[in-house]
Amino acid sequence: HEIGNHSWSHDRTSVLRPAHLLDELLRTSALIEEAAGVLKYRRRRERAERRLESSEAGLARLQDLLREVQRQIRPLERQAASAIRHEDLVAEQRALRLHLARAELGQLSERLATGERRRAELDAESARTGVDLARTWAALSLAEEVRLGDPADALDPLVRALEAGQLRARQALSVCAERRRAMSALLRALDSADRLTALEADAARLVAELERARAERSALAPEWDELELDEAGLAAAAQLDQDASGSPEPDDAGPAVDLVALRAAVATARDRAGQARERLARVDERLAGLVARRTDHATRHAEHAQAADACAAREAGAAAETEQLLALAAEARTAADLAAGALRASEEEVHAATARAEVLALALDEARARAGVERLAGAPGVVGTVLDVVEVDDGTGLGFEAALDGALAAVLVAGGDAARGALGVLRGDGGDGSVLALLDVADGSPPPADTGAVAPPGTVFLRSSVRATDPRVGALLDRLLAGVLFCSEGLDVALDIWMSAPDRVV
């Protein structure tokens, strides 16, 4: 009975029994269980328990992997939010660039208007220079006519000054034209300089975006590698679970549902990984585009930098040419004023010389009439009046006339016989007249009183300013002008000299 109770109740309580009874008991129990079919269900339960334990271990491992994937997906979500914010910032940056472009366009318009005004001022200056040049040419033409009409050497310096003024005026006009062309080129280069500034800003912005894209790619690379490793682990775990589970039994519904949810989570993780891969691909494409744009902008920046340097050099040259143009214009105006003043002075001198010549001609005619030259025209030995046979330096004519006084009205004749004949003619006509015979001052007469003498300061001997064409007339002048001083310093100085030497004629 105890054996039967022990066998059916499966009591594991230790009972002291002989070994052969225990073996017999075990064999009997096995036979009974095999006959009743209990052993098959026990083995099936044990196998299900082992599978359940394996599924629980795999589920725990998958849950750990799922938590790890979710932990790794959170940075990707933050990066996606950062990418959306980046797009918003790019749109805002584009709007700001448009605003700055409008402001720069307004500034460029103002600079263009300033350049146009400067160009108009230069055109007006060029017109004024052209007018000055025309006036200078007119003055030069008038001076040339005066020089051709009177070939005196006194007008040569004026002509040379006018020619120099004409040359400077032509140079000023050519420099003005060159400056106008330079200003036109400068206005055309303003647009290039402004585009250069915009390209530099774009290049700086592209460099910043390129650095940010590289930083984002460097930050995503470790996470991407970890994600690939996790995905490979998930795939291996799923394959292992599928191999271990085989065809699930109806009583394994709970673990199967967990596996389906886990597989859905793995699929979601794979989708997110695919999206992250696509974002990385877009980042790579954008990085390549930024590199290409940076290269393009670097090339264009170099070209515009060269153009800007050339424009700056042209602007500096234009400024120097402007200063030179202004200096030449001022010099041309000064030369034109000097030429006009010299022309007026020359005209006044010509008029004064003409009036003086007319006065001298009238005085000569009057002296000749008083001396009776016309009545003695056919008489033998008549030489003429003193004014006919002498030359007086400029500025001393009045002094010469005052010194000779009545001698200017005498007719010079050669010899005593000619003097008697001339006096007979004058006596026969009954008119007035005087005769001065050159025989009275023949060679061998004593030298003049001022020979070897020194004139006082501020005076000269009048005889040194008078020249005779006949030696006999020269001897006559030596007698008539002996000791006569000519003072050009004024009446007061002349009175002081006469008071210091009363025996002198001043």
Secondary structure by P-SEA (a helix, b strand, c coil): caaaaaaaacccccccccaaaaaaaaaaaaaaaaaaaaaaaaaaaaaaaaaaaaaaaaaaaaaaaaaaaaaaaaaaaaaaaaaaaaaaaaaaaaaaaaaaaaaaaaaaaaaaaaaaaaaaaaaaaaaaaaaaaaaaaaaaaaaaaaaaacccccaaaaaaaaaaaaaaaaaaaaaaaaaaaaaaaaaaaaaaaaaaaaaaaaaaaaaaaaaaaaaaaaaaaaaaaaaaaaaaaaaaaaaaaaaaaccccccaaaaaaaaaaaaaaaaaaaaaaaaaaaaaaaaaaaaaaaaaaaaaaaaaaaaaaaaaaaaaaaaaaaaaaaaaaaaaaaaaaaaaaaaaaaaaaaaaaaaaaaaaaaaaaaaaaaaaaaaccccccccccccccccccccccccaaaaaaaaacccccbbbbccaaaaaaaaaaaaaacccbbbbbcccccccccccccccccccccccccccccccccaaaaaaaaaaaccbbbbcccaaaaaaaaaacccccc
